[in-house]
Amino acid sequence: MRPTAAHISIALLSLLCACSASTPPDKYDDYPSEVSVAYLKSLCKGASTVIRRDVTVTGRVVATDKLSEFSRTVVVADDSGGIELAIDSDRTDVMMPLYSRVTIHCQMLALGDYAGKIVLGAQPTSQYVVDRIAETDLPHYIEVLSVADAPPDAHPATIGSISPADISRYVVIDGVRFADEEAGLTWCDIDPETSRLVDTYRHIVDAEGDTLAVFTRAACVYASERVPSATCRIYGIIDCFNGQYSLTPSNHRIITE
């Protein structure tokens, strides 16, 4: 199992890590001013790394809180990969609409390594690898260049080929079905003691028998709907915690065959 030009800013989800020391990159003079998402993530040299030069990255917003699939989080992606921005706001889709094209001005933000996932946020002040970017600071860091209704192309992926380079990437996985014991269940389980929906992992299986966990937040607008029983194509963001991969759907893009 395997397993506009308006300036807008964001406040990020705090991310916990055992080590909170911030370490700058070795050679700031080597930074190009406009970098890819993958290059940006490569600048993280420890638990936390403060970006001290005017480095920018441009990409498309591929995950927000539009359907409450993500909480205080925005994911921005380009052809090289995706990066999660942890945000202290419950209206990320208003500030950075899903599928919009944005430029992130990274100077004095911090990259953090959260159990193998590189995230971007404010400089850490305590035990977190990054702090949330305050909503009032967002216009300083984020420029929304254009908005769009259609999503960018998703990176084709198979369960068996998911690698560290795919963490936070916007992907499409085709030809999968939900595990037999989960087909027809609701996306989220109900806590028998409180009768409330709870965050839940379901599992998709491909033709090779490889399995991947699919995460759904209890607050998601479709949490009480049933997962597909048929073979499907699913779009979402690859997550990782301590080497264990999972997928969070983005904008409920699940297409049955």
C-alpha positions in Angstrom: 0.0 0.0 0.0 1.3 3.4 -0.9 -0.6 4.5 1.0 -5.5 43.0 -9.4 -3.0 44.3 -10.5 -4.3 44.6 -7.0 -2.1 43.7 -4.2 -3.5 41.2 -1.8 -1.9 39.3 1.1 -2.5 36.2 3.1 -2.3 34.9 6.7 -1.2 31.3 7.0 -1.9 28.2 8.9 0.6 27.7 11.8 2.6 24.5 11.3 4.1 22.6 14.2 7.6 21.2 14.2 10.1 20.0 16.8 12.7 22.5 15.8 12.0 26.2 15.3 15.4 27.6 14.5 15.5 29.8 11.4 18.5 29.5 9.1 19.2 31.7 6.1 20.3 30.3 2.8 24.1 30.2 2.3 24.4 32.6 -0.6 21.6 35.2 -1.1 23.5 36.7 -4.1 22.9 33.5 -6.0 19.1 34.0 -6.0 17.5 34.9 -9.3 14.7 37.4 -8.8 12.0 35.4 -10.5 12.0 31.7 -9.6 9.9 28.6 -10.1 8.0 27.0 -7.3 10.4 24.1 -7.2 13.4 26.4 -6.9 11.7 28.4 -4.2 11.1 25.2 -2.2 14.8 24.2 -2.7 15.8 27.3 -0.7 14.5 25.7 2.5 17.8 24.6 4.2 16.5 23.5 7.7 13.4 23.5 9.8 12.9 27.2 8.8 14.6 29.5 6.3 14.0 33.2 6.1 14.1 34.6 2.5 16.0 37.9 2.8 16.1 38.9 -0.9 13.4 40.0 -3.2 12.5 36.7 -4.6 9.2 36.3 -6.5 7.3 33.3 -7.8 4.3 33.4 -10.2 1.7 30.7 -10.5 -2.0 29.7 -10.4 -4.1 29.2 -7.3 -5.2 25.6 -7.2 -6.6 25.2 -3.7 -8.5 27.6 -1.4 -11.3 27.4 1.2 -14.0 27.8 -1.6 -15.7 24.6 -0.6 -14.0 24.3 2.8 -11.8 21.5 1.5 -8.8 23.5 2.8 -8.6 25.6 6.0 -6.5 28.8 6.2 -4.5 27.4 3.3 -3.8 28.4 -0.3 -1.9 26.3 -2.7 -0.1 28.0 -5.6 1.4 25.9 -8.5 3.3 26.3 -11.7 4.7 23.7 -14.1 7.5 22.8 -11.6 5.2 21.9 -8.7 3.1 23.4 -5.9 3.6 25.1 -2.6 1.3 25.5 0.4 0.8 28.9 1.9 -0.6 28.6 5.4 -3.0 31.6 6.0 -4.7 33.1 9.0 -8.0 33.8 7.3 -11.2 32.0 6.6 -11.8 33.8 3.3 -8.8 32.9 1.3 -10.9 32.4 -1.8 -12.1 36.0 -1.6 -8.5 37.3 -1.4 -6.9 34.8 -3.8 -9.7 33.4 -6.0 -9.4 29.8 -7.1 -7.6 29.5 -10.4 -6.3 33.1 -10.3 -2.8 33.9 -11.4 -0.7 35.5 -8.7 2.8 36.7 -7.9 4.2 36.0 -4.4 6.8 38.5 -3.2 8.7 36.3 -0.8 11.2 38.7 0.8 11.1 38.3 4.6 8.7 35.4 4.5 9.9 32.0 5.7 10.0 28.5 4.3 9.4 25.7 6.7 9.8 22.0 6.6 6.8 20.4 8.2 7.3 16.7 8.4 8.7 16.6 4.8 6.3 19.2 3.3 7.8 22.7 2.5 5.4 25.5 3.3 5.6 29.3 3.0 4.6 31.7 5.8 5.6 34.4 8.1 8.8 34.2 10.1 8.4 31.8 13.1 8.2 33.3 16.6 7.8 30.2 18.7 7.6 26.4 18.1 6.2 26.6 14.6 8.3 26.2 11.5 6.4 29.2 10.0 3.8 31.5 11.5 0.6 32.6 9.7 0.9 35.6 7.5 -1.4 38.3 9.1 -4.3 39.2 6.8 -3.4 42.9 7.1 0.0 42.0 5.7 -1.3 40.3 2.6 -1.2 43.2 0.2 2.6 43.4 0.8 3.2 39.9 -0.3 0.6 38.8 -2.9 -0.3 40.4 -6.2 -3.4 39.0 -8.0 -2.6 39.4 -11.7 -5.8 37.9 -13.3 -8.7 35.8 -12.4 -10.0 32.7 -14.3 -12.9 30.3 -14.2 -11.1 27.4 -15.7 -8.4 25.4 -13.8 -4.9 25.1 -15.1 -3.8 21.7 -16.4 -3.3 19.2 -13.7 -0.1 17.1 -13.5 -1.0 13.5 -14.5 -0.1 11.1 -11.7 -0.4 7.5 -10.8 -0.5 6.3 -7.2 2.7 4.2 -7.6 4.7 7.1 -9.0 4.1 9.7 -6.4 7.4 11.2 -5.2 8.6 14.0 -2.9 8.5 16.3 -6.0 4.8 15.9 -6.1 4.1 17.2 -2.6 1.6 20.1 -2.8 1.4 19.6 -6.6 -2.0 19.8 -8.3 -2.6 16.4 -9.9 -5.1 14.3 -11.7 -5.3 10.6 -11.0 -7.3 8.6 -13.5 -8.8 5.1 -13.5 -9.3 4.7 -9.8 -12.1 3.5 -7.6 -12.8 3.8 -3.9 -12.0 0.7 -1.8 -14.8 -1.9 -1.9 -15.5 -1.5 1.8 -15.8 2.3 1.4 -17.7 2.6 -1.9 -21.1 4.3 -1.3 -20.1 5.6 2.1 -20.2 9.3 2.8 -17.0 11.3 2.4 -16.9 11.9 6.1 -17.9 9.6 9.0 -20.2 10.6 11.8 -19.0 10.5 15.4 -21.6 8.3 17.2 -21.2 10.2 20.4 -21.8 13.7 19.0 -23.6 12.9 15.8 -21.3 15.3 14.1 -19.2 14.8 10.9 -15.5 14.2 11.5 -12.4 14.6 9.3 -12.1 11.3 7.4 -9.7 9.4 5.2 -11.1 7.3 2.4 -8.9 5.3 0.0 -8.7 5.0 -3.8 -7.3 2.0 -5.5 -5.9 1.7 -9.1 -5.7 -1.1 -11.6 -2.3 -2.1 -10.2 -3.7 -2.5 -6.7 -1.9 0.6 -5.3 -3.8 2.5 -2.7 -3.8 6.2 -1.7 -5.6 7.9 1.2 -8.1 10.7 0.3 -8.6 13.3 3.0 -11.9 15.2 3.5 -12.5 17.9 6.2 -15.7 17.6 8.1 -16.5 21.3 7.2 -16.3 20.5 3.5 -19.6 21.3 1.7 -19.9 17.8 0.4 -18.8 15.9 3.5 -22.2 14.2 3.9 -22.4 13.2 0.2 -21.5 9.7 -0.9 -18.2 8.8 -2.6 -18.5 7.4 -6.1 -19.1 3.7 -6.6 -17.8 3.7 -10.1 -14.3 4.2 -11.5 -13.4 7.9 -11.5 -10.8 10.6 -12.3 -10.0 12.7 -9.3 -8.2 16.1 -9.1 -6.5 17.4 -6.0 -3.4 18.3 -4.0 -0.8 15.7 -2.9 -0.1 16.0 0.8 2.6 14.2 2.8 3.3 13.7 6.5 6.4 11.8 7.5 6.6 10.0 4.2 2.9 9.0 4.0 1.2 10.5 1.0 -2.4 11.4 0.7 -4.7 13.4 -1.6 -7.1 16.3 -0.8 -9.6 17.0 -3.6 -9.7 20.5 -4.9 -13.0 22.1 -6.0 -14.7 18.7 -5.8 -13.4 17.7 -9.2 -14.3 14.0 -9.3 -15.4 12.7 -12.7 -17.0 9.2 -12.9 -16.6 7.1 -16.0 
